[in-house]
Amino acid sequence: MAKLLNPIFFSCLYTSFIFSLSNLNSRSIFVNAKTLPSDIQALQAIKMSIDPISISSESFLNSWDFALDPCETTGTSFLGILCTIPLDNNSTSRIMEIDLEGDELEGFLTPAIGNLTELVALNLGRNKFRGPVPETITNLRKLTSLQLYENFFSGSLVNGIGFLRKLEVLDLSNNRLSGSIPSSITSLRSLTQLDLSNNELTGKIPQLNGLWQLNSFDLSNNQIYGNLPEFPLKIKTLSLGHNLLSGHISPVNKLRRLRILDLSDNRFSGAINKGVFMLPDISHVNVSVNRFTVLEVVEFTDKATQLNTLDVHGNRLRGHLPVNLITYPNLTEINLGHNLFSGQIPSEYWPRLGFSWRSLDLEYNYLEGPVPRELNRTLEGVRGSFARNCLTCPKDLQLCLGGQRPASECVGRKGGGDHS
């Protein structure tokens, strides 16, 4: 009887055959591919750097089947990928865009990303990437949009970020990036949107006025300190809240196209100057929770003023409440609470409440005098509070709920300041 062959031998032979066949298929793809082989390898490296357990069946990454050519597939394969179109049959396709936003992917961003040198847009937002952003990303000199927001990227901002001269959108918000903002960022002359908010960045803001096309800058919720630099004159949205910035805010006065200003929760001092209120397009001003002592509200006679929301609460503002606020026809929400204002509430305020003014917060000041009884009929839907002052309020007036200060806190606080 013939001797039976060892089953282990058959197992090894089968495994070897499958491995060889796999390599053969892989080589044949690269040989016949219309996509540049190094681009295919970069895509493979990207997928291999992701925890496979985090790749759901609905994820675009799940559709990346490397038995197929990434740029030649149709239907539901290689979703999230866009390619260049070859000019002739002898040219190869290149990966031009990658969009894996919101797929809940866990893993690292491989340095192989730097080999996709034709990449124009990379969006990995709302995933769970961790670790540093690889330095090789600076090889992507054609990038116009880099969006890595809402991940767990850590470490410093890439020093060579300034090499990405074509960048128009840079969004690294909601990560764990630390260190200072590299000065090379000032080389990004095409940038229109820069969002570094909700990180752990320190140091000072570099001079950004050379980024002349920038119209949105968000650096809120970091640990940035120092004075305000000069900003690009085209900027429309400036959000620097929840940092450690200090000094005066006069550089803002030059930003004639500014619409939204948020400098809340910093250490600014001096005056909230009239220049801010004279900006023609300004609609939202939040300078709350700082150390300002003066509020300069200029009388506005131009009906084109856009100011809609003013929040100055949590400062050290003193004197009378500014009567000139009534000259801003589009103003609807006002918060002057938690300051040191004294004197009576201007009678000019009352006709505004319940009509153009939908929110008025005056709580925790030292305001005194009577509040008109007829407000009970006109304040439906008006938000805010007059509590913790020295006022005489009508019974059951909603805005006065919470009570007033005890008489001992109101003694010697009468009057003072300008009716500006």
Disulfide bonds with the S-S distance in Angstrom:
Cys71-Cys83 2.01
Cys390-Cys410 1.96
Cys393-Cys400 1.94
